[in-house]
Amino acid sequence: MTYSSSDEYISKAVTRYSSLFTLPSHVAITILLGALCLLGGVLVILSLQPSYNGLILSATFGGIFLFFTLASDVVISRSSMKGDPIFDLRRCSALSLFSCVIWFGVIFLGSLISVFLETPNLWIKFFFLGFCGALMLRLLVFSTTSFADLGRMFFSSLLQPALCIIPIFFMESVVKYSLNARLPIFLLVSILVAVLTVFLFTYFLDRVGKRTLGIASSSMFKAFFANWTEGLNAPLEAFFEKLGSEQDVRVSMLTFRANKGIKAVMVVPALHPGPFKNLGSSLLPSLIQTALENKLQCVVSVPHGLVGHGLDLSSQIQNQRVVEGILGFTDSTLNYSKATPFVRTRKNEAAVSCQIFGDCALLTLTIAPKSMEDLPKELDSFIVKEAEKRGLSALVIDAHNSIEGPFNVDAAVVSLRKASVAGLKKALSYERSYFEVGAAIVVPKEFTVKEGMGPGGISVIVTKVGDQKAAYVTIDGNNMISGLRERILSELGGIGIVDGEVLTTDTHAVCGIVRTARGYHPIGEVMDQSKLINYIRQATVNALDNLEPAEASWRTEIIPNINVIGEKRIEDLSLVADRTAKQAKRLAVSLFSAASVLLIFLFMFL
């Protein structure tokens, strides 16, 4: 059987998503805007009137232009864009900066042509052509990123260019040009051309999303942009909820109890933490961890189950439902005081660990140091059935702990099947003994989502059966750089850990944060590996120090009617994002080039 994955589609979407630019501070934007206006005034006016008076006039022109631009930004941010989640004063000023770059670029070109052709009246036509370019840019940006209505968007687009025309009417005699009666007609036509061009651009762009999902691409882009710039997840998650479907989801929990109460909990939800950043269930592992830590006052580990993006939750509302569901079944059922040692089996590239607590087999699956990604839920079903044949329940974990290069999922599944069956048989061949458990957690402050670590930090659960000590190390991250797992286990061997496994939660809180090919950094790619290993070593030492006799309880529950996006919808969303970006490039070249040619033709008769 061939197992498909949505990772390729997600990667494309995250690449588009993370390529969105960031802006400097408002002070820096204002300084750049001031320098541009003053320099633009000098280059434009001084080329026409190279004298001391021309210098004064050019500085005055640039200063007035700057004043009207800054004033319009303040008015827009406090009136028509007031309450808009995107356009605060900084972003209004940034848009004015980019529109002024276009405007002054066109004016300067006109001034050079005027001097070269000795036609002083020509530059003013370029001034109004630049007005059209600036207006078109502003209309495009406001219409595709602002949540304001059409009237407020049009006012915000027109105010700054309209105000900046005012200085021209006071310079006619000084710079020696004449405004004719056809100017108002040209201005009206240029505004209509700009509006029509942006309308056509948006119309044809929206068709990409409507054909695939029934959702306008521009609306989706606004939601993406709001999430990227302000961290707002509600607009985009509203689409996820609409596109999602309800499913019953399974959550498994292995609880370790000592004399003083619960020592540690390992939770494996059959849900995927995605799609990226703070959307859907991206933060679910740390949300579950925090909620259980607060309630139970113990160490909580939330490793990755065998599921893919097809089981991403659609919104924070669904996250809360899952967390509340888990909190509702933390009470113990049967407690088991005996366990087998930690055993490991290998088949080709696959390495599977197995340890049985009572009648629950805890298995971890990896193909490290080869690259691995999400393992299919069909593999989980196969292992569970194999365990049931032997009178066991099974909690199966995708270690998700090695990435560097392509992942051959079909070959991995074949090897992991064989290794899992062998692991169950090997574990069952050992007698079960009383065991001890120790646990600890550490959250390194210097490692953030930008370095690839989620808010859950590092949790370590150590088991001791007889003289054997094994460690389950869980890191709140999305996969791990190849080879690091082996370094960690080797380091832990020096403090008495015979074997163990390093797991990641597959959190997608780290995805879409940095501008890289993946859109995120796996554990160990950019963070100091020596520091990371020291943190893990210290947490393991702490866990060893609090080892005590323990019992284990195992529970699996179904949380009904949870809205998940679904793999097909995830792929569709990702494809729409990719196709929309490509369509936008094509439309920008064709429509705006045509509009420019039309406006140039019109202004020749001004």
C-alpha positions, 0 to 999 in steps of 0.5 A: 500500500502507498501512503500519501502525505500532505507535507509537500503541500503544506511546505509549499504553503508555508514557504509562500506564507513565511515569505511575507515581508516584515516592516521596520519600526514606525520611527524608521519608516518616518525617517525613510519617508522624510528622506525620500520626500526631501531627496525626491523634491530636490531631484525633481525640482532642482533638475528643472531649476538648477539654482539656489531658489530651485533648491529652496523650492525643491526642499519646500516641495518635499517638505509639503509632500511629507507633511500631507503624507504624514497627516493623511496616515494619521487621519486614515489610521484614526478614521477609516482604518480605525478598528482594522486589525491590519492598518495601524499607523505604522502600516499606513506609513509603510504603504505611503512609503512604497507608494511615494517610491513609485510616485517620485520614481515616475516624477524623476523620470519625467524631469530627466526627459523634460530636461533632455527634450527641453520641454519644461511642461512635460514633467507635470504629466509624469507627476500625474502619471505617478499619482495614478501609480501610487493610487493603484498600489494603495487600492490594491493593498487596501483591497487585498489586506484590509477588512474595511468596507469598500467606502473606507478602503477607497477613502484610504486609498485616495486621501494621500495622493489627493492631498499631495496634488495640492502643492502643484497648484501653487508652483505653476508660475515658479517652475514654469508649467501650465495646467490645462482644462483637460486635467480634471478629465484625466484625473477622473479617468485615471481614478476609474482606470485604477479602480477597474484594474484592481477590480479585475485583478481581485476578480480573477484572483478570487476565481482560483479559490472559488473554483477549488474551495468556494472561497474567494482567494482575496478573503483567504489572503486577508485571513493569512495576512492577519495571522502573519502580521497580528497573530489573529487566528480567528479569520483563518480558522473560520474558513477551517471550521467551514471546510472541516468535518466532524470526527470522533478522535481517540486519546490514549493516556499512560499514567504513573502513580507513586505513593504521593500521587501521580508522578507522570503522565504520557498522553498520545492524542490521535490528532495532528498538531497543525497546520502551522504557527498558532492555527488549528491544533498547532499548539495542542501538545503544549496546551494539553501539557499545561492543562494536565500539569496545572490539574495533576501537578506532575510531569506531562509528556505529549509525544506524537501519535501515528497521524498526519495533517488529515487530523489537524483541528480546525480552531482553538474552540476544538482545541479547548474541547479536546483539552476539556475531554482529556481533563475529564478522564484523568481518573485511574482505572486498573493500576499495574505494579509490574512491567517488563524491561525496555527492549529494542528490536531492529529490522532494516532501518527501523528501530522499535522499542517496547516496554509492557506495563501491566497489559499495555505495550508502550512502543516507540517507532523510529528510522533514525538516523534516516529521515522520517516524517508523519507515519500513517494511522494504518500502521498504528491500526496494524500494531494495535491488532498485533498487540490484541492478538497477544492479549495486550493493548498498545500505545504507539508513538511516532518518535519523529526524531530525524530529518535530513533529506527525503522520506520513503514512507512505504519502505519505512512502514514495511520495516516498522511493521516487522520490527514492531511485531518482533518487539512485542514478542521480545517484550513478552518473553521477559518476566514482569517486575516491580518498577520505579519511575522518576520524572522531570521537566525543563523549559530552556529560556534561550530556545524559542519557536524561532529556534524550533522549540515550543513552549512545552520544553523538555520532559523526561520520564525514567523507568527502572526495572531491575537494574535497567534504567530507560529514559523517554525524552520528549522535546516540544519541537517539530522533528530533529536534525539527523544524528542528534538523537544518537548524541543524546542517547550516548550522553545519557548512557554516561549517567546510567541510562541503558537505553531510551528514546528521544521523541518530539511532539511534532508541534507546528507552533514553530512552523511559518515563523522563520523564512527557510525552505521548510518554514521552521527549524527542526530541533538542533538545526540552529540551537546550540546542541551542546546546551540542549544536551546539557538541559536534557542531561540535567532533566534526566539527572533530576528524574533519576534523583526522584525515582520511586516505586510506581504503578501504571494505569492505561486508558483510551477514550473517544472524544466525539464530534471534533471538527478536523480540517481533513487531509483533502481540505489541507491539500486544497488550501495549500494548493490554493495558496500556491496557485493564487501566488502564481496567478497574482504574478501573472495578473500583475504583469498583464493587467497593470502593464495594460493599465500603464500603457493606457494611462501613458496614452491618455496623458500624452494628450493632457 
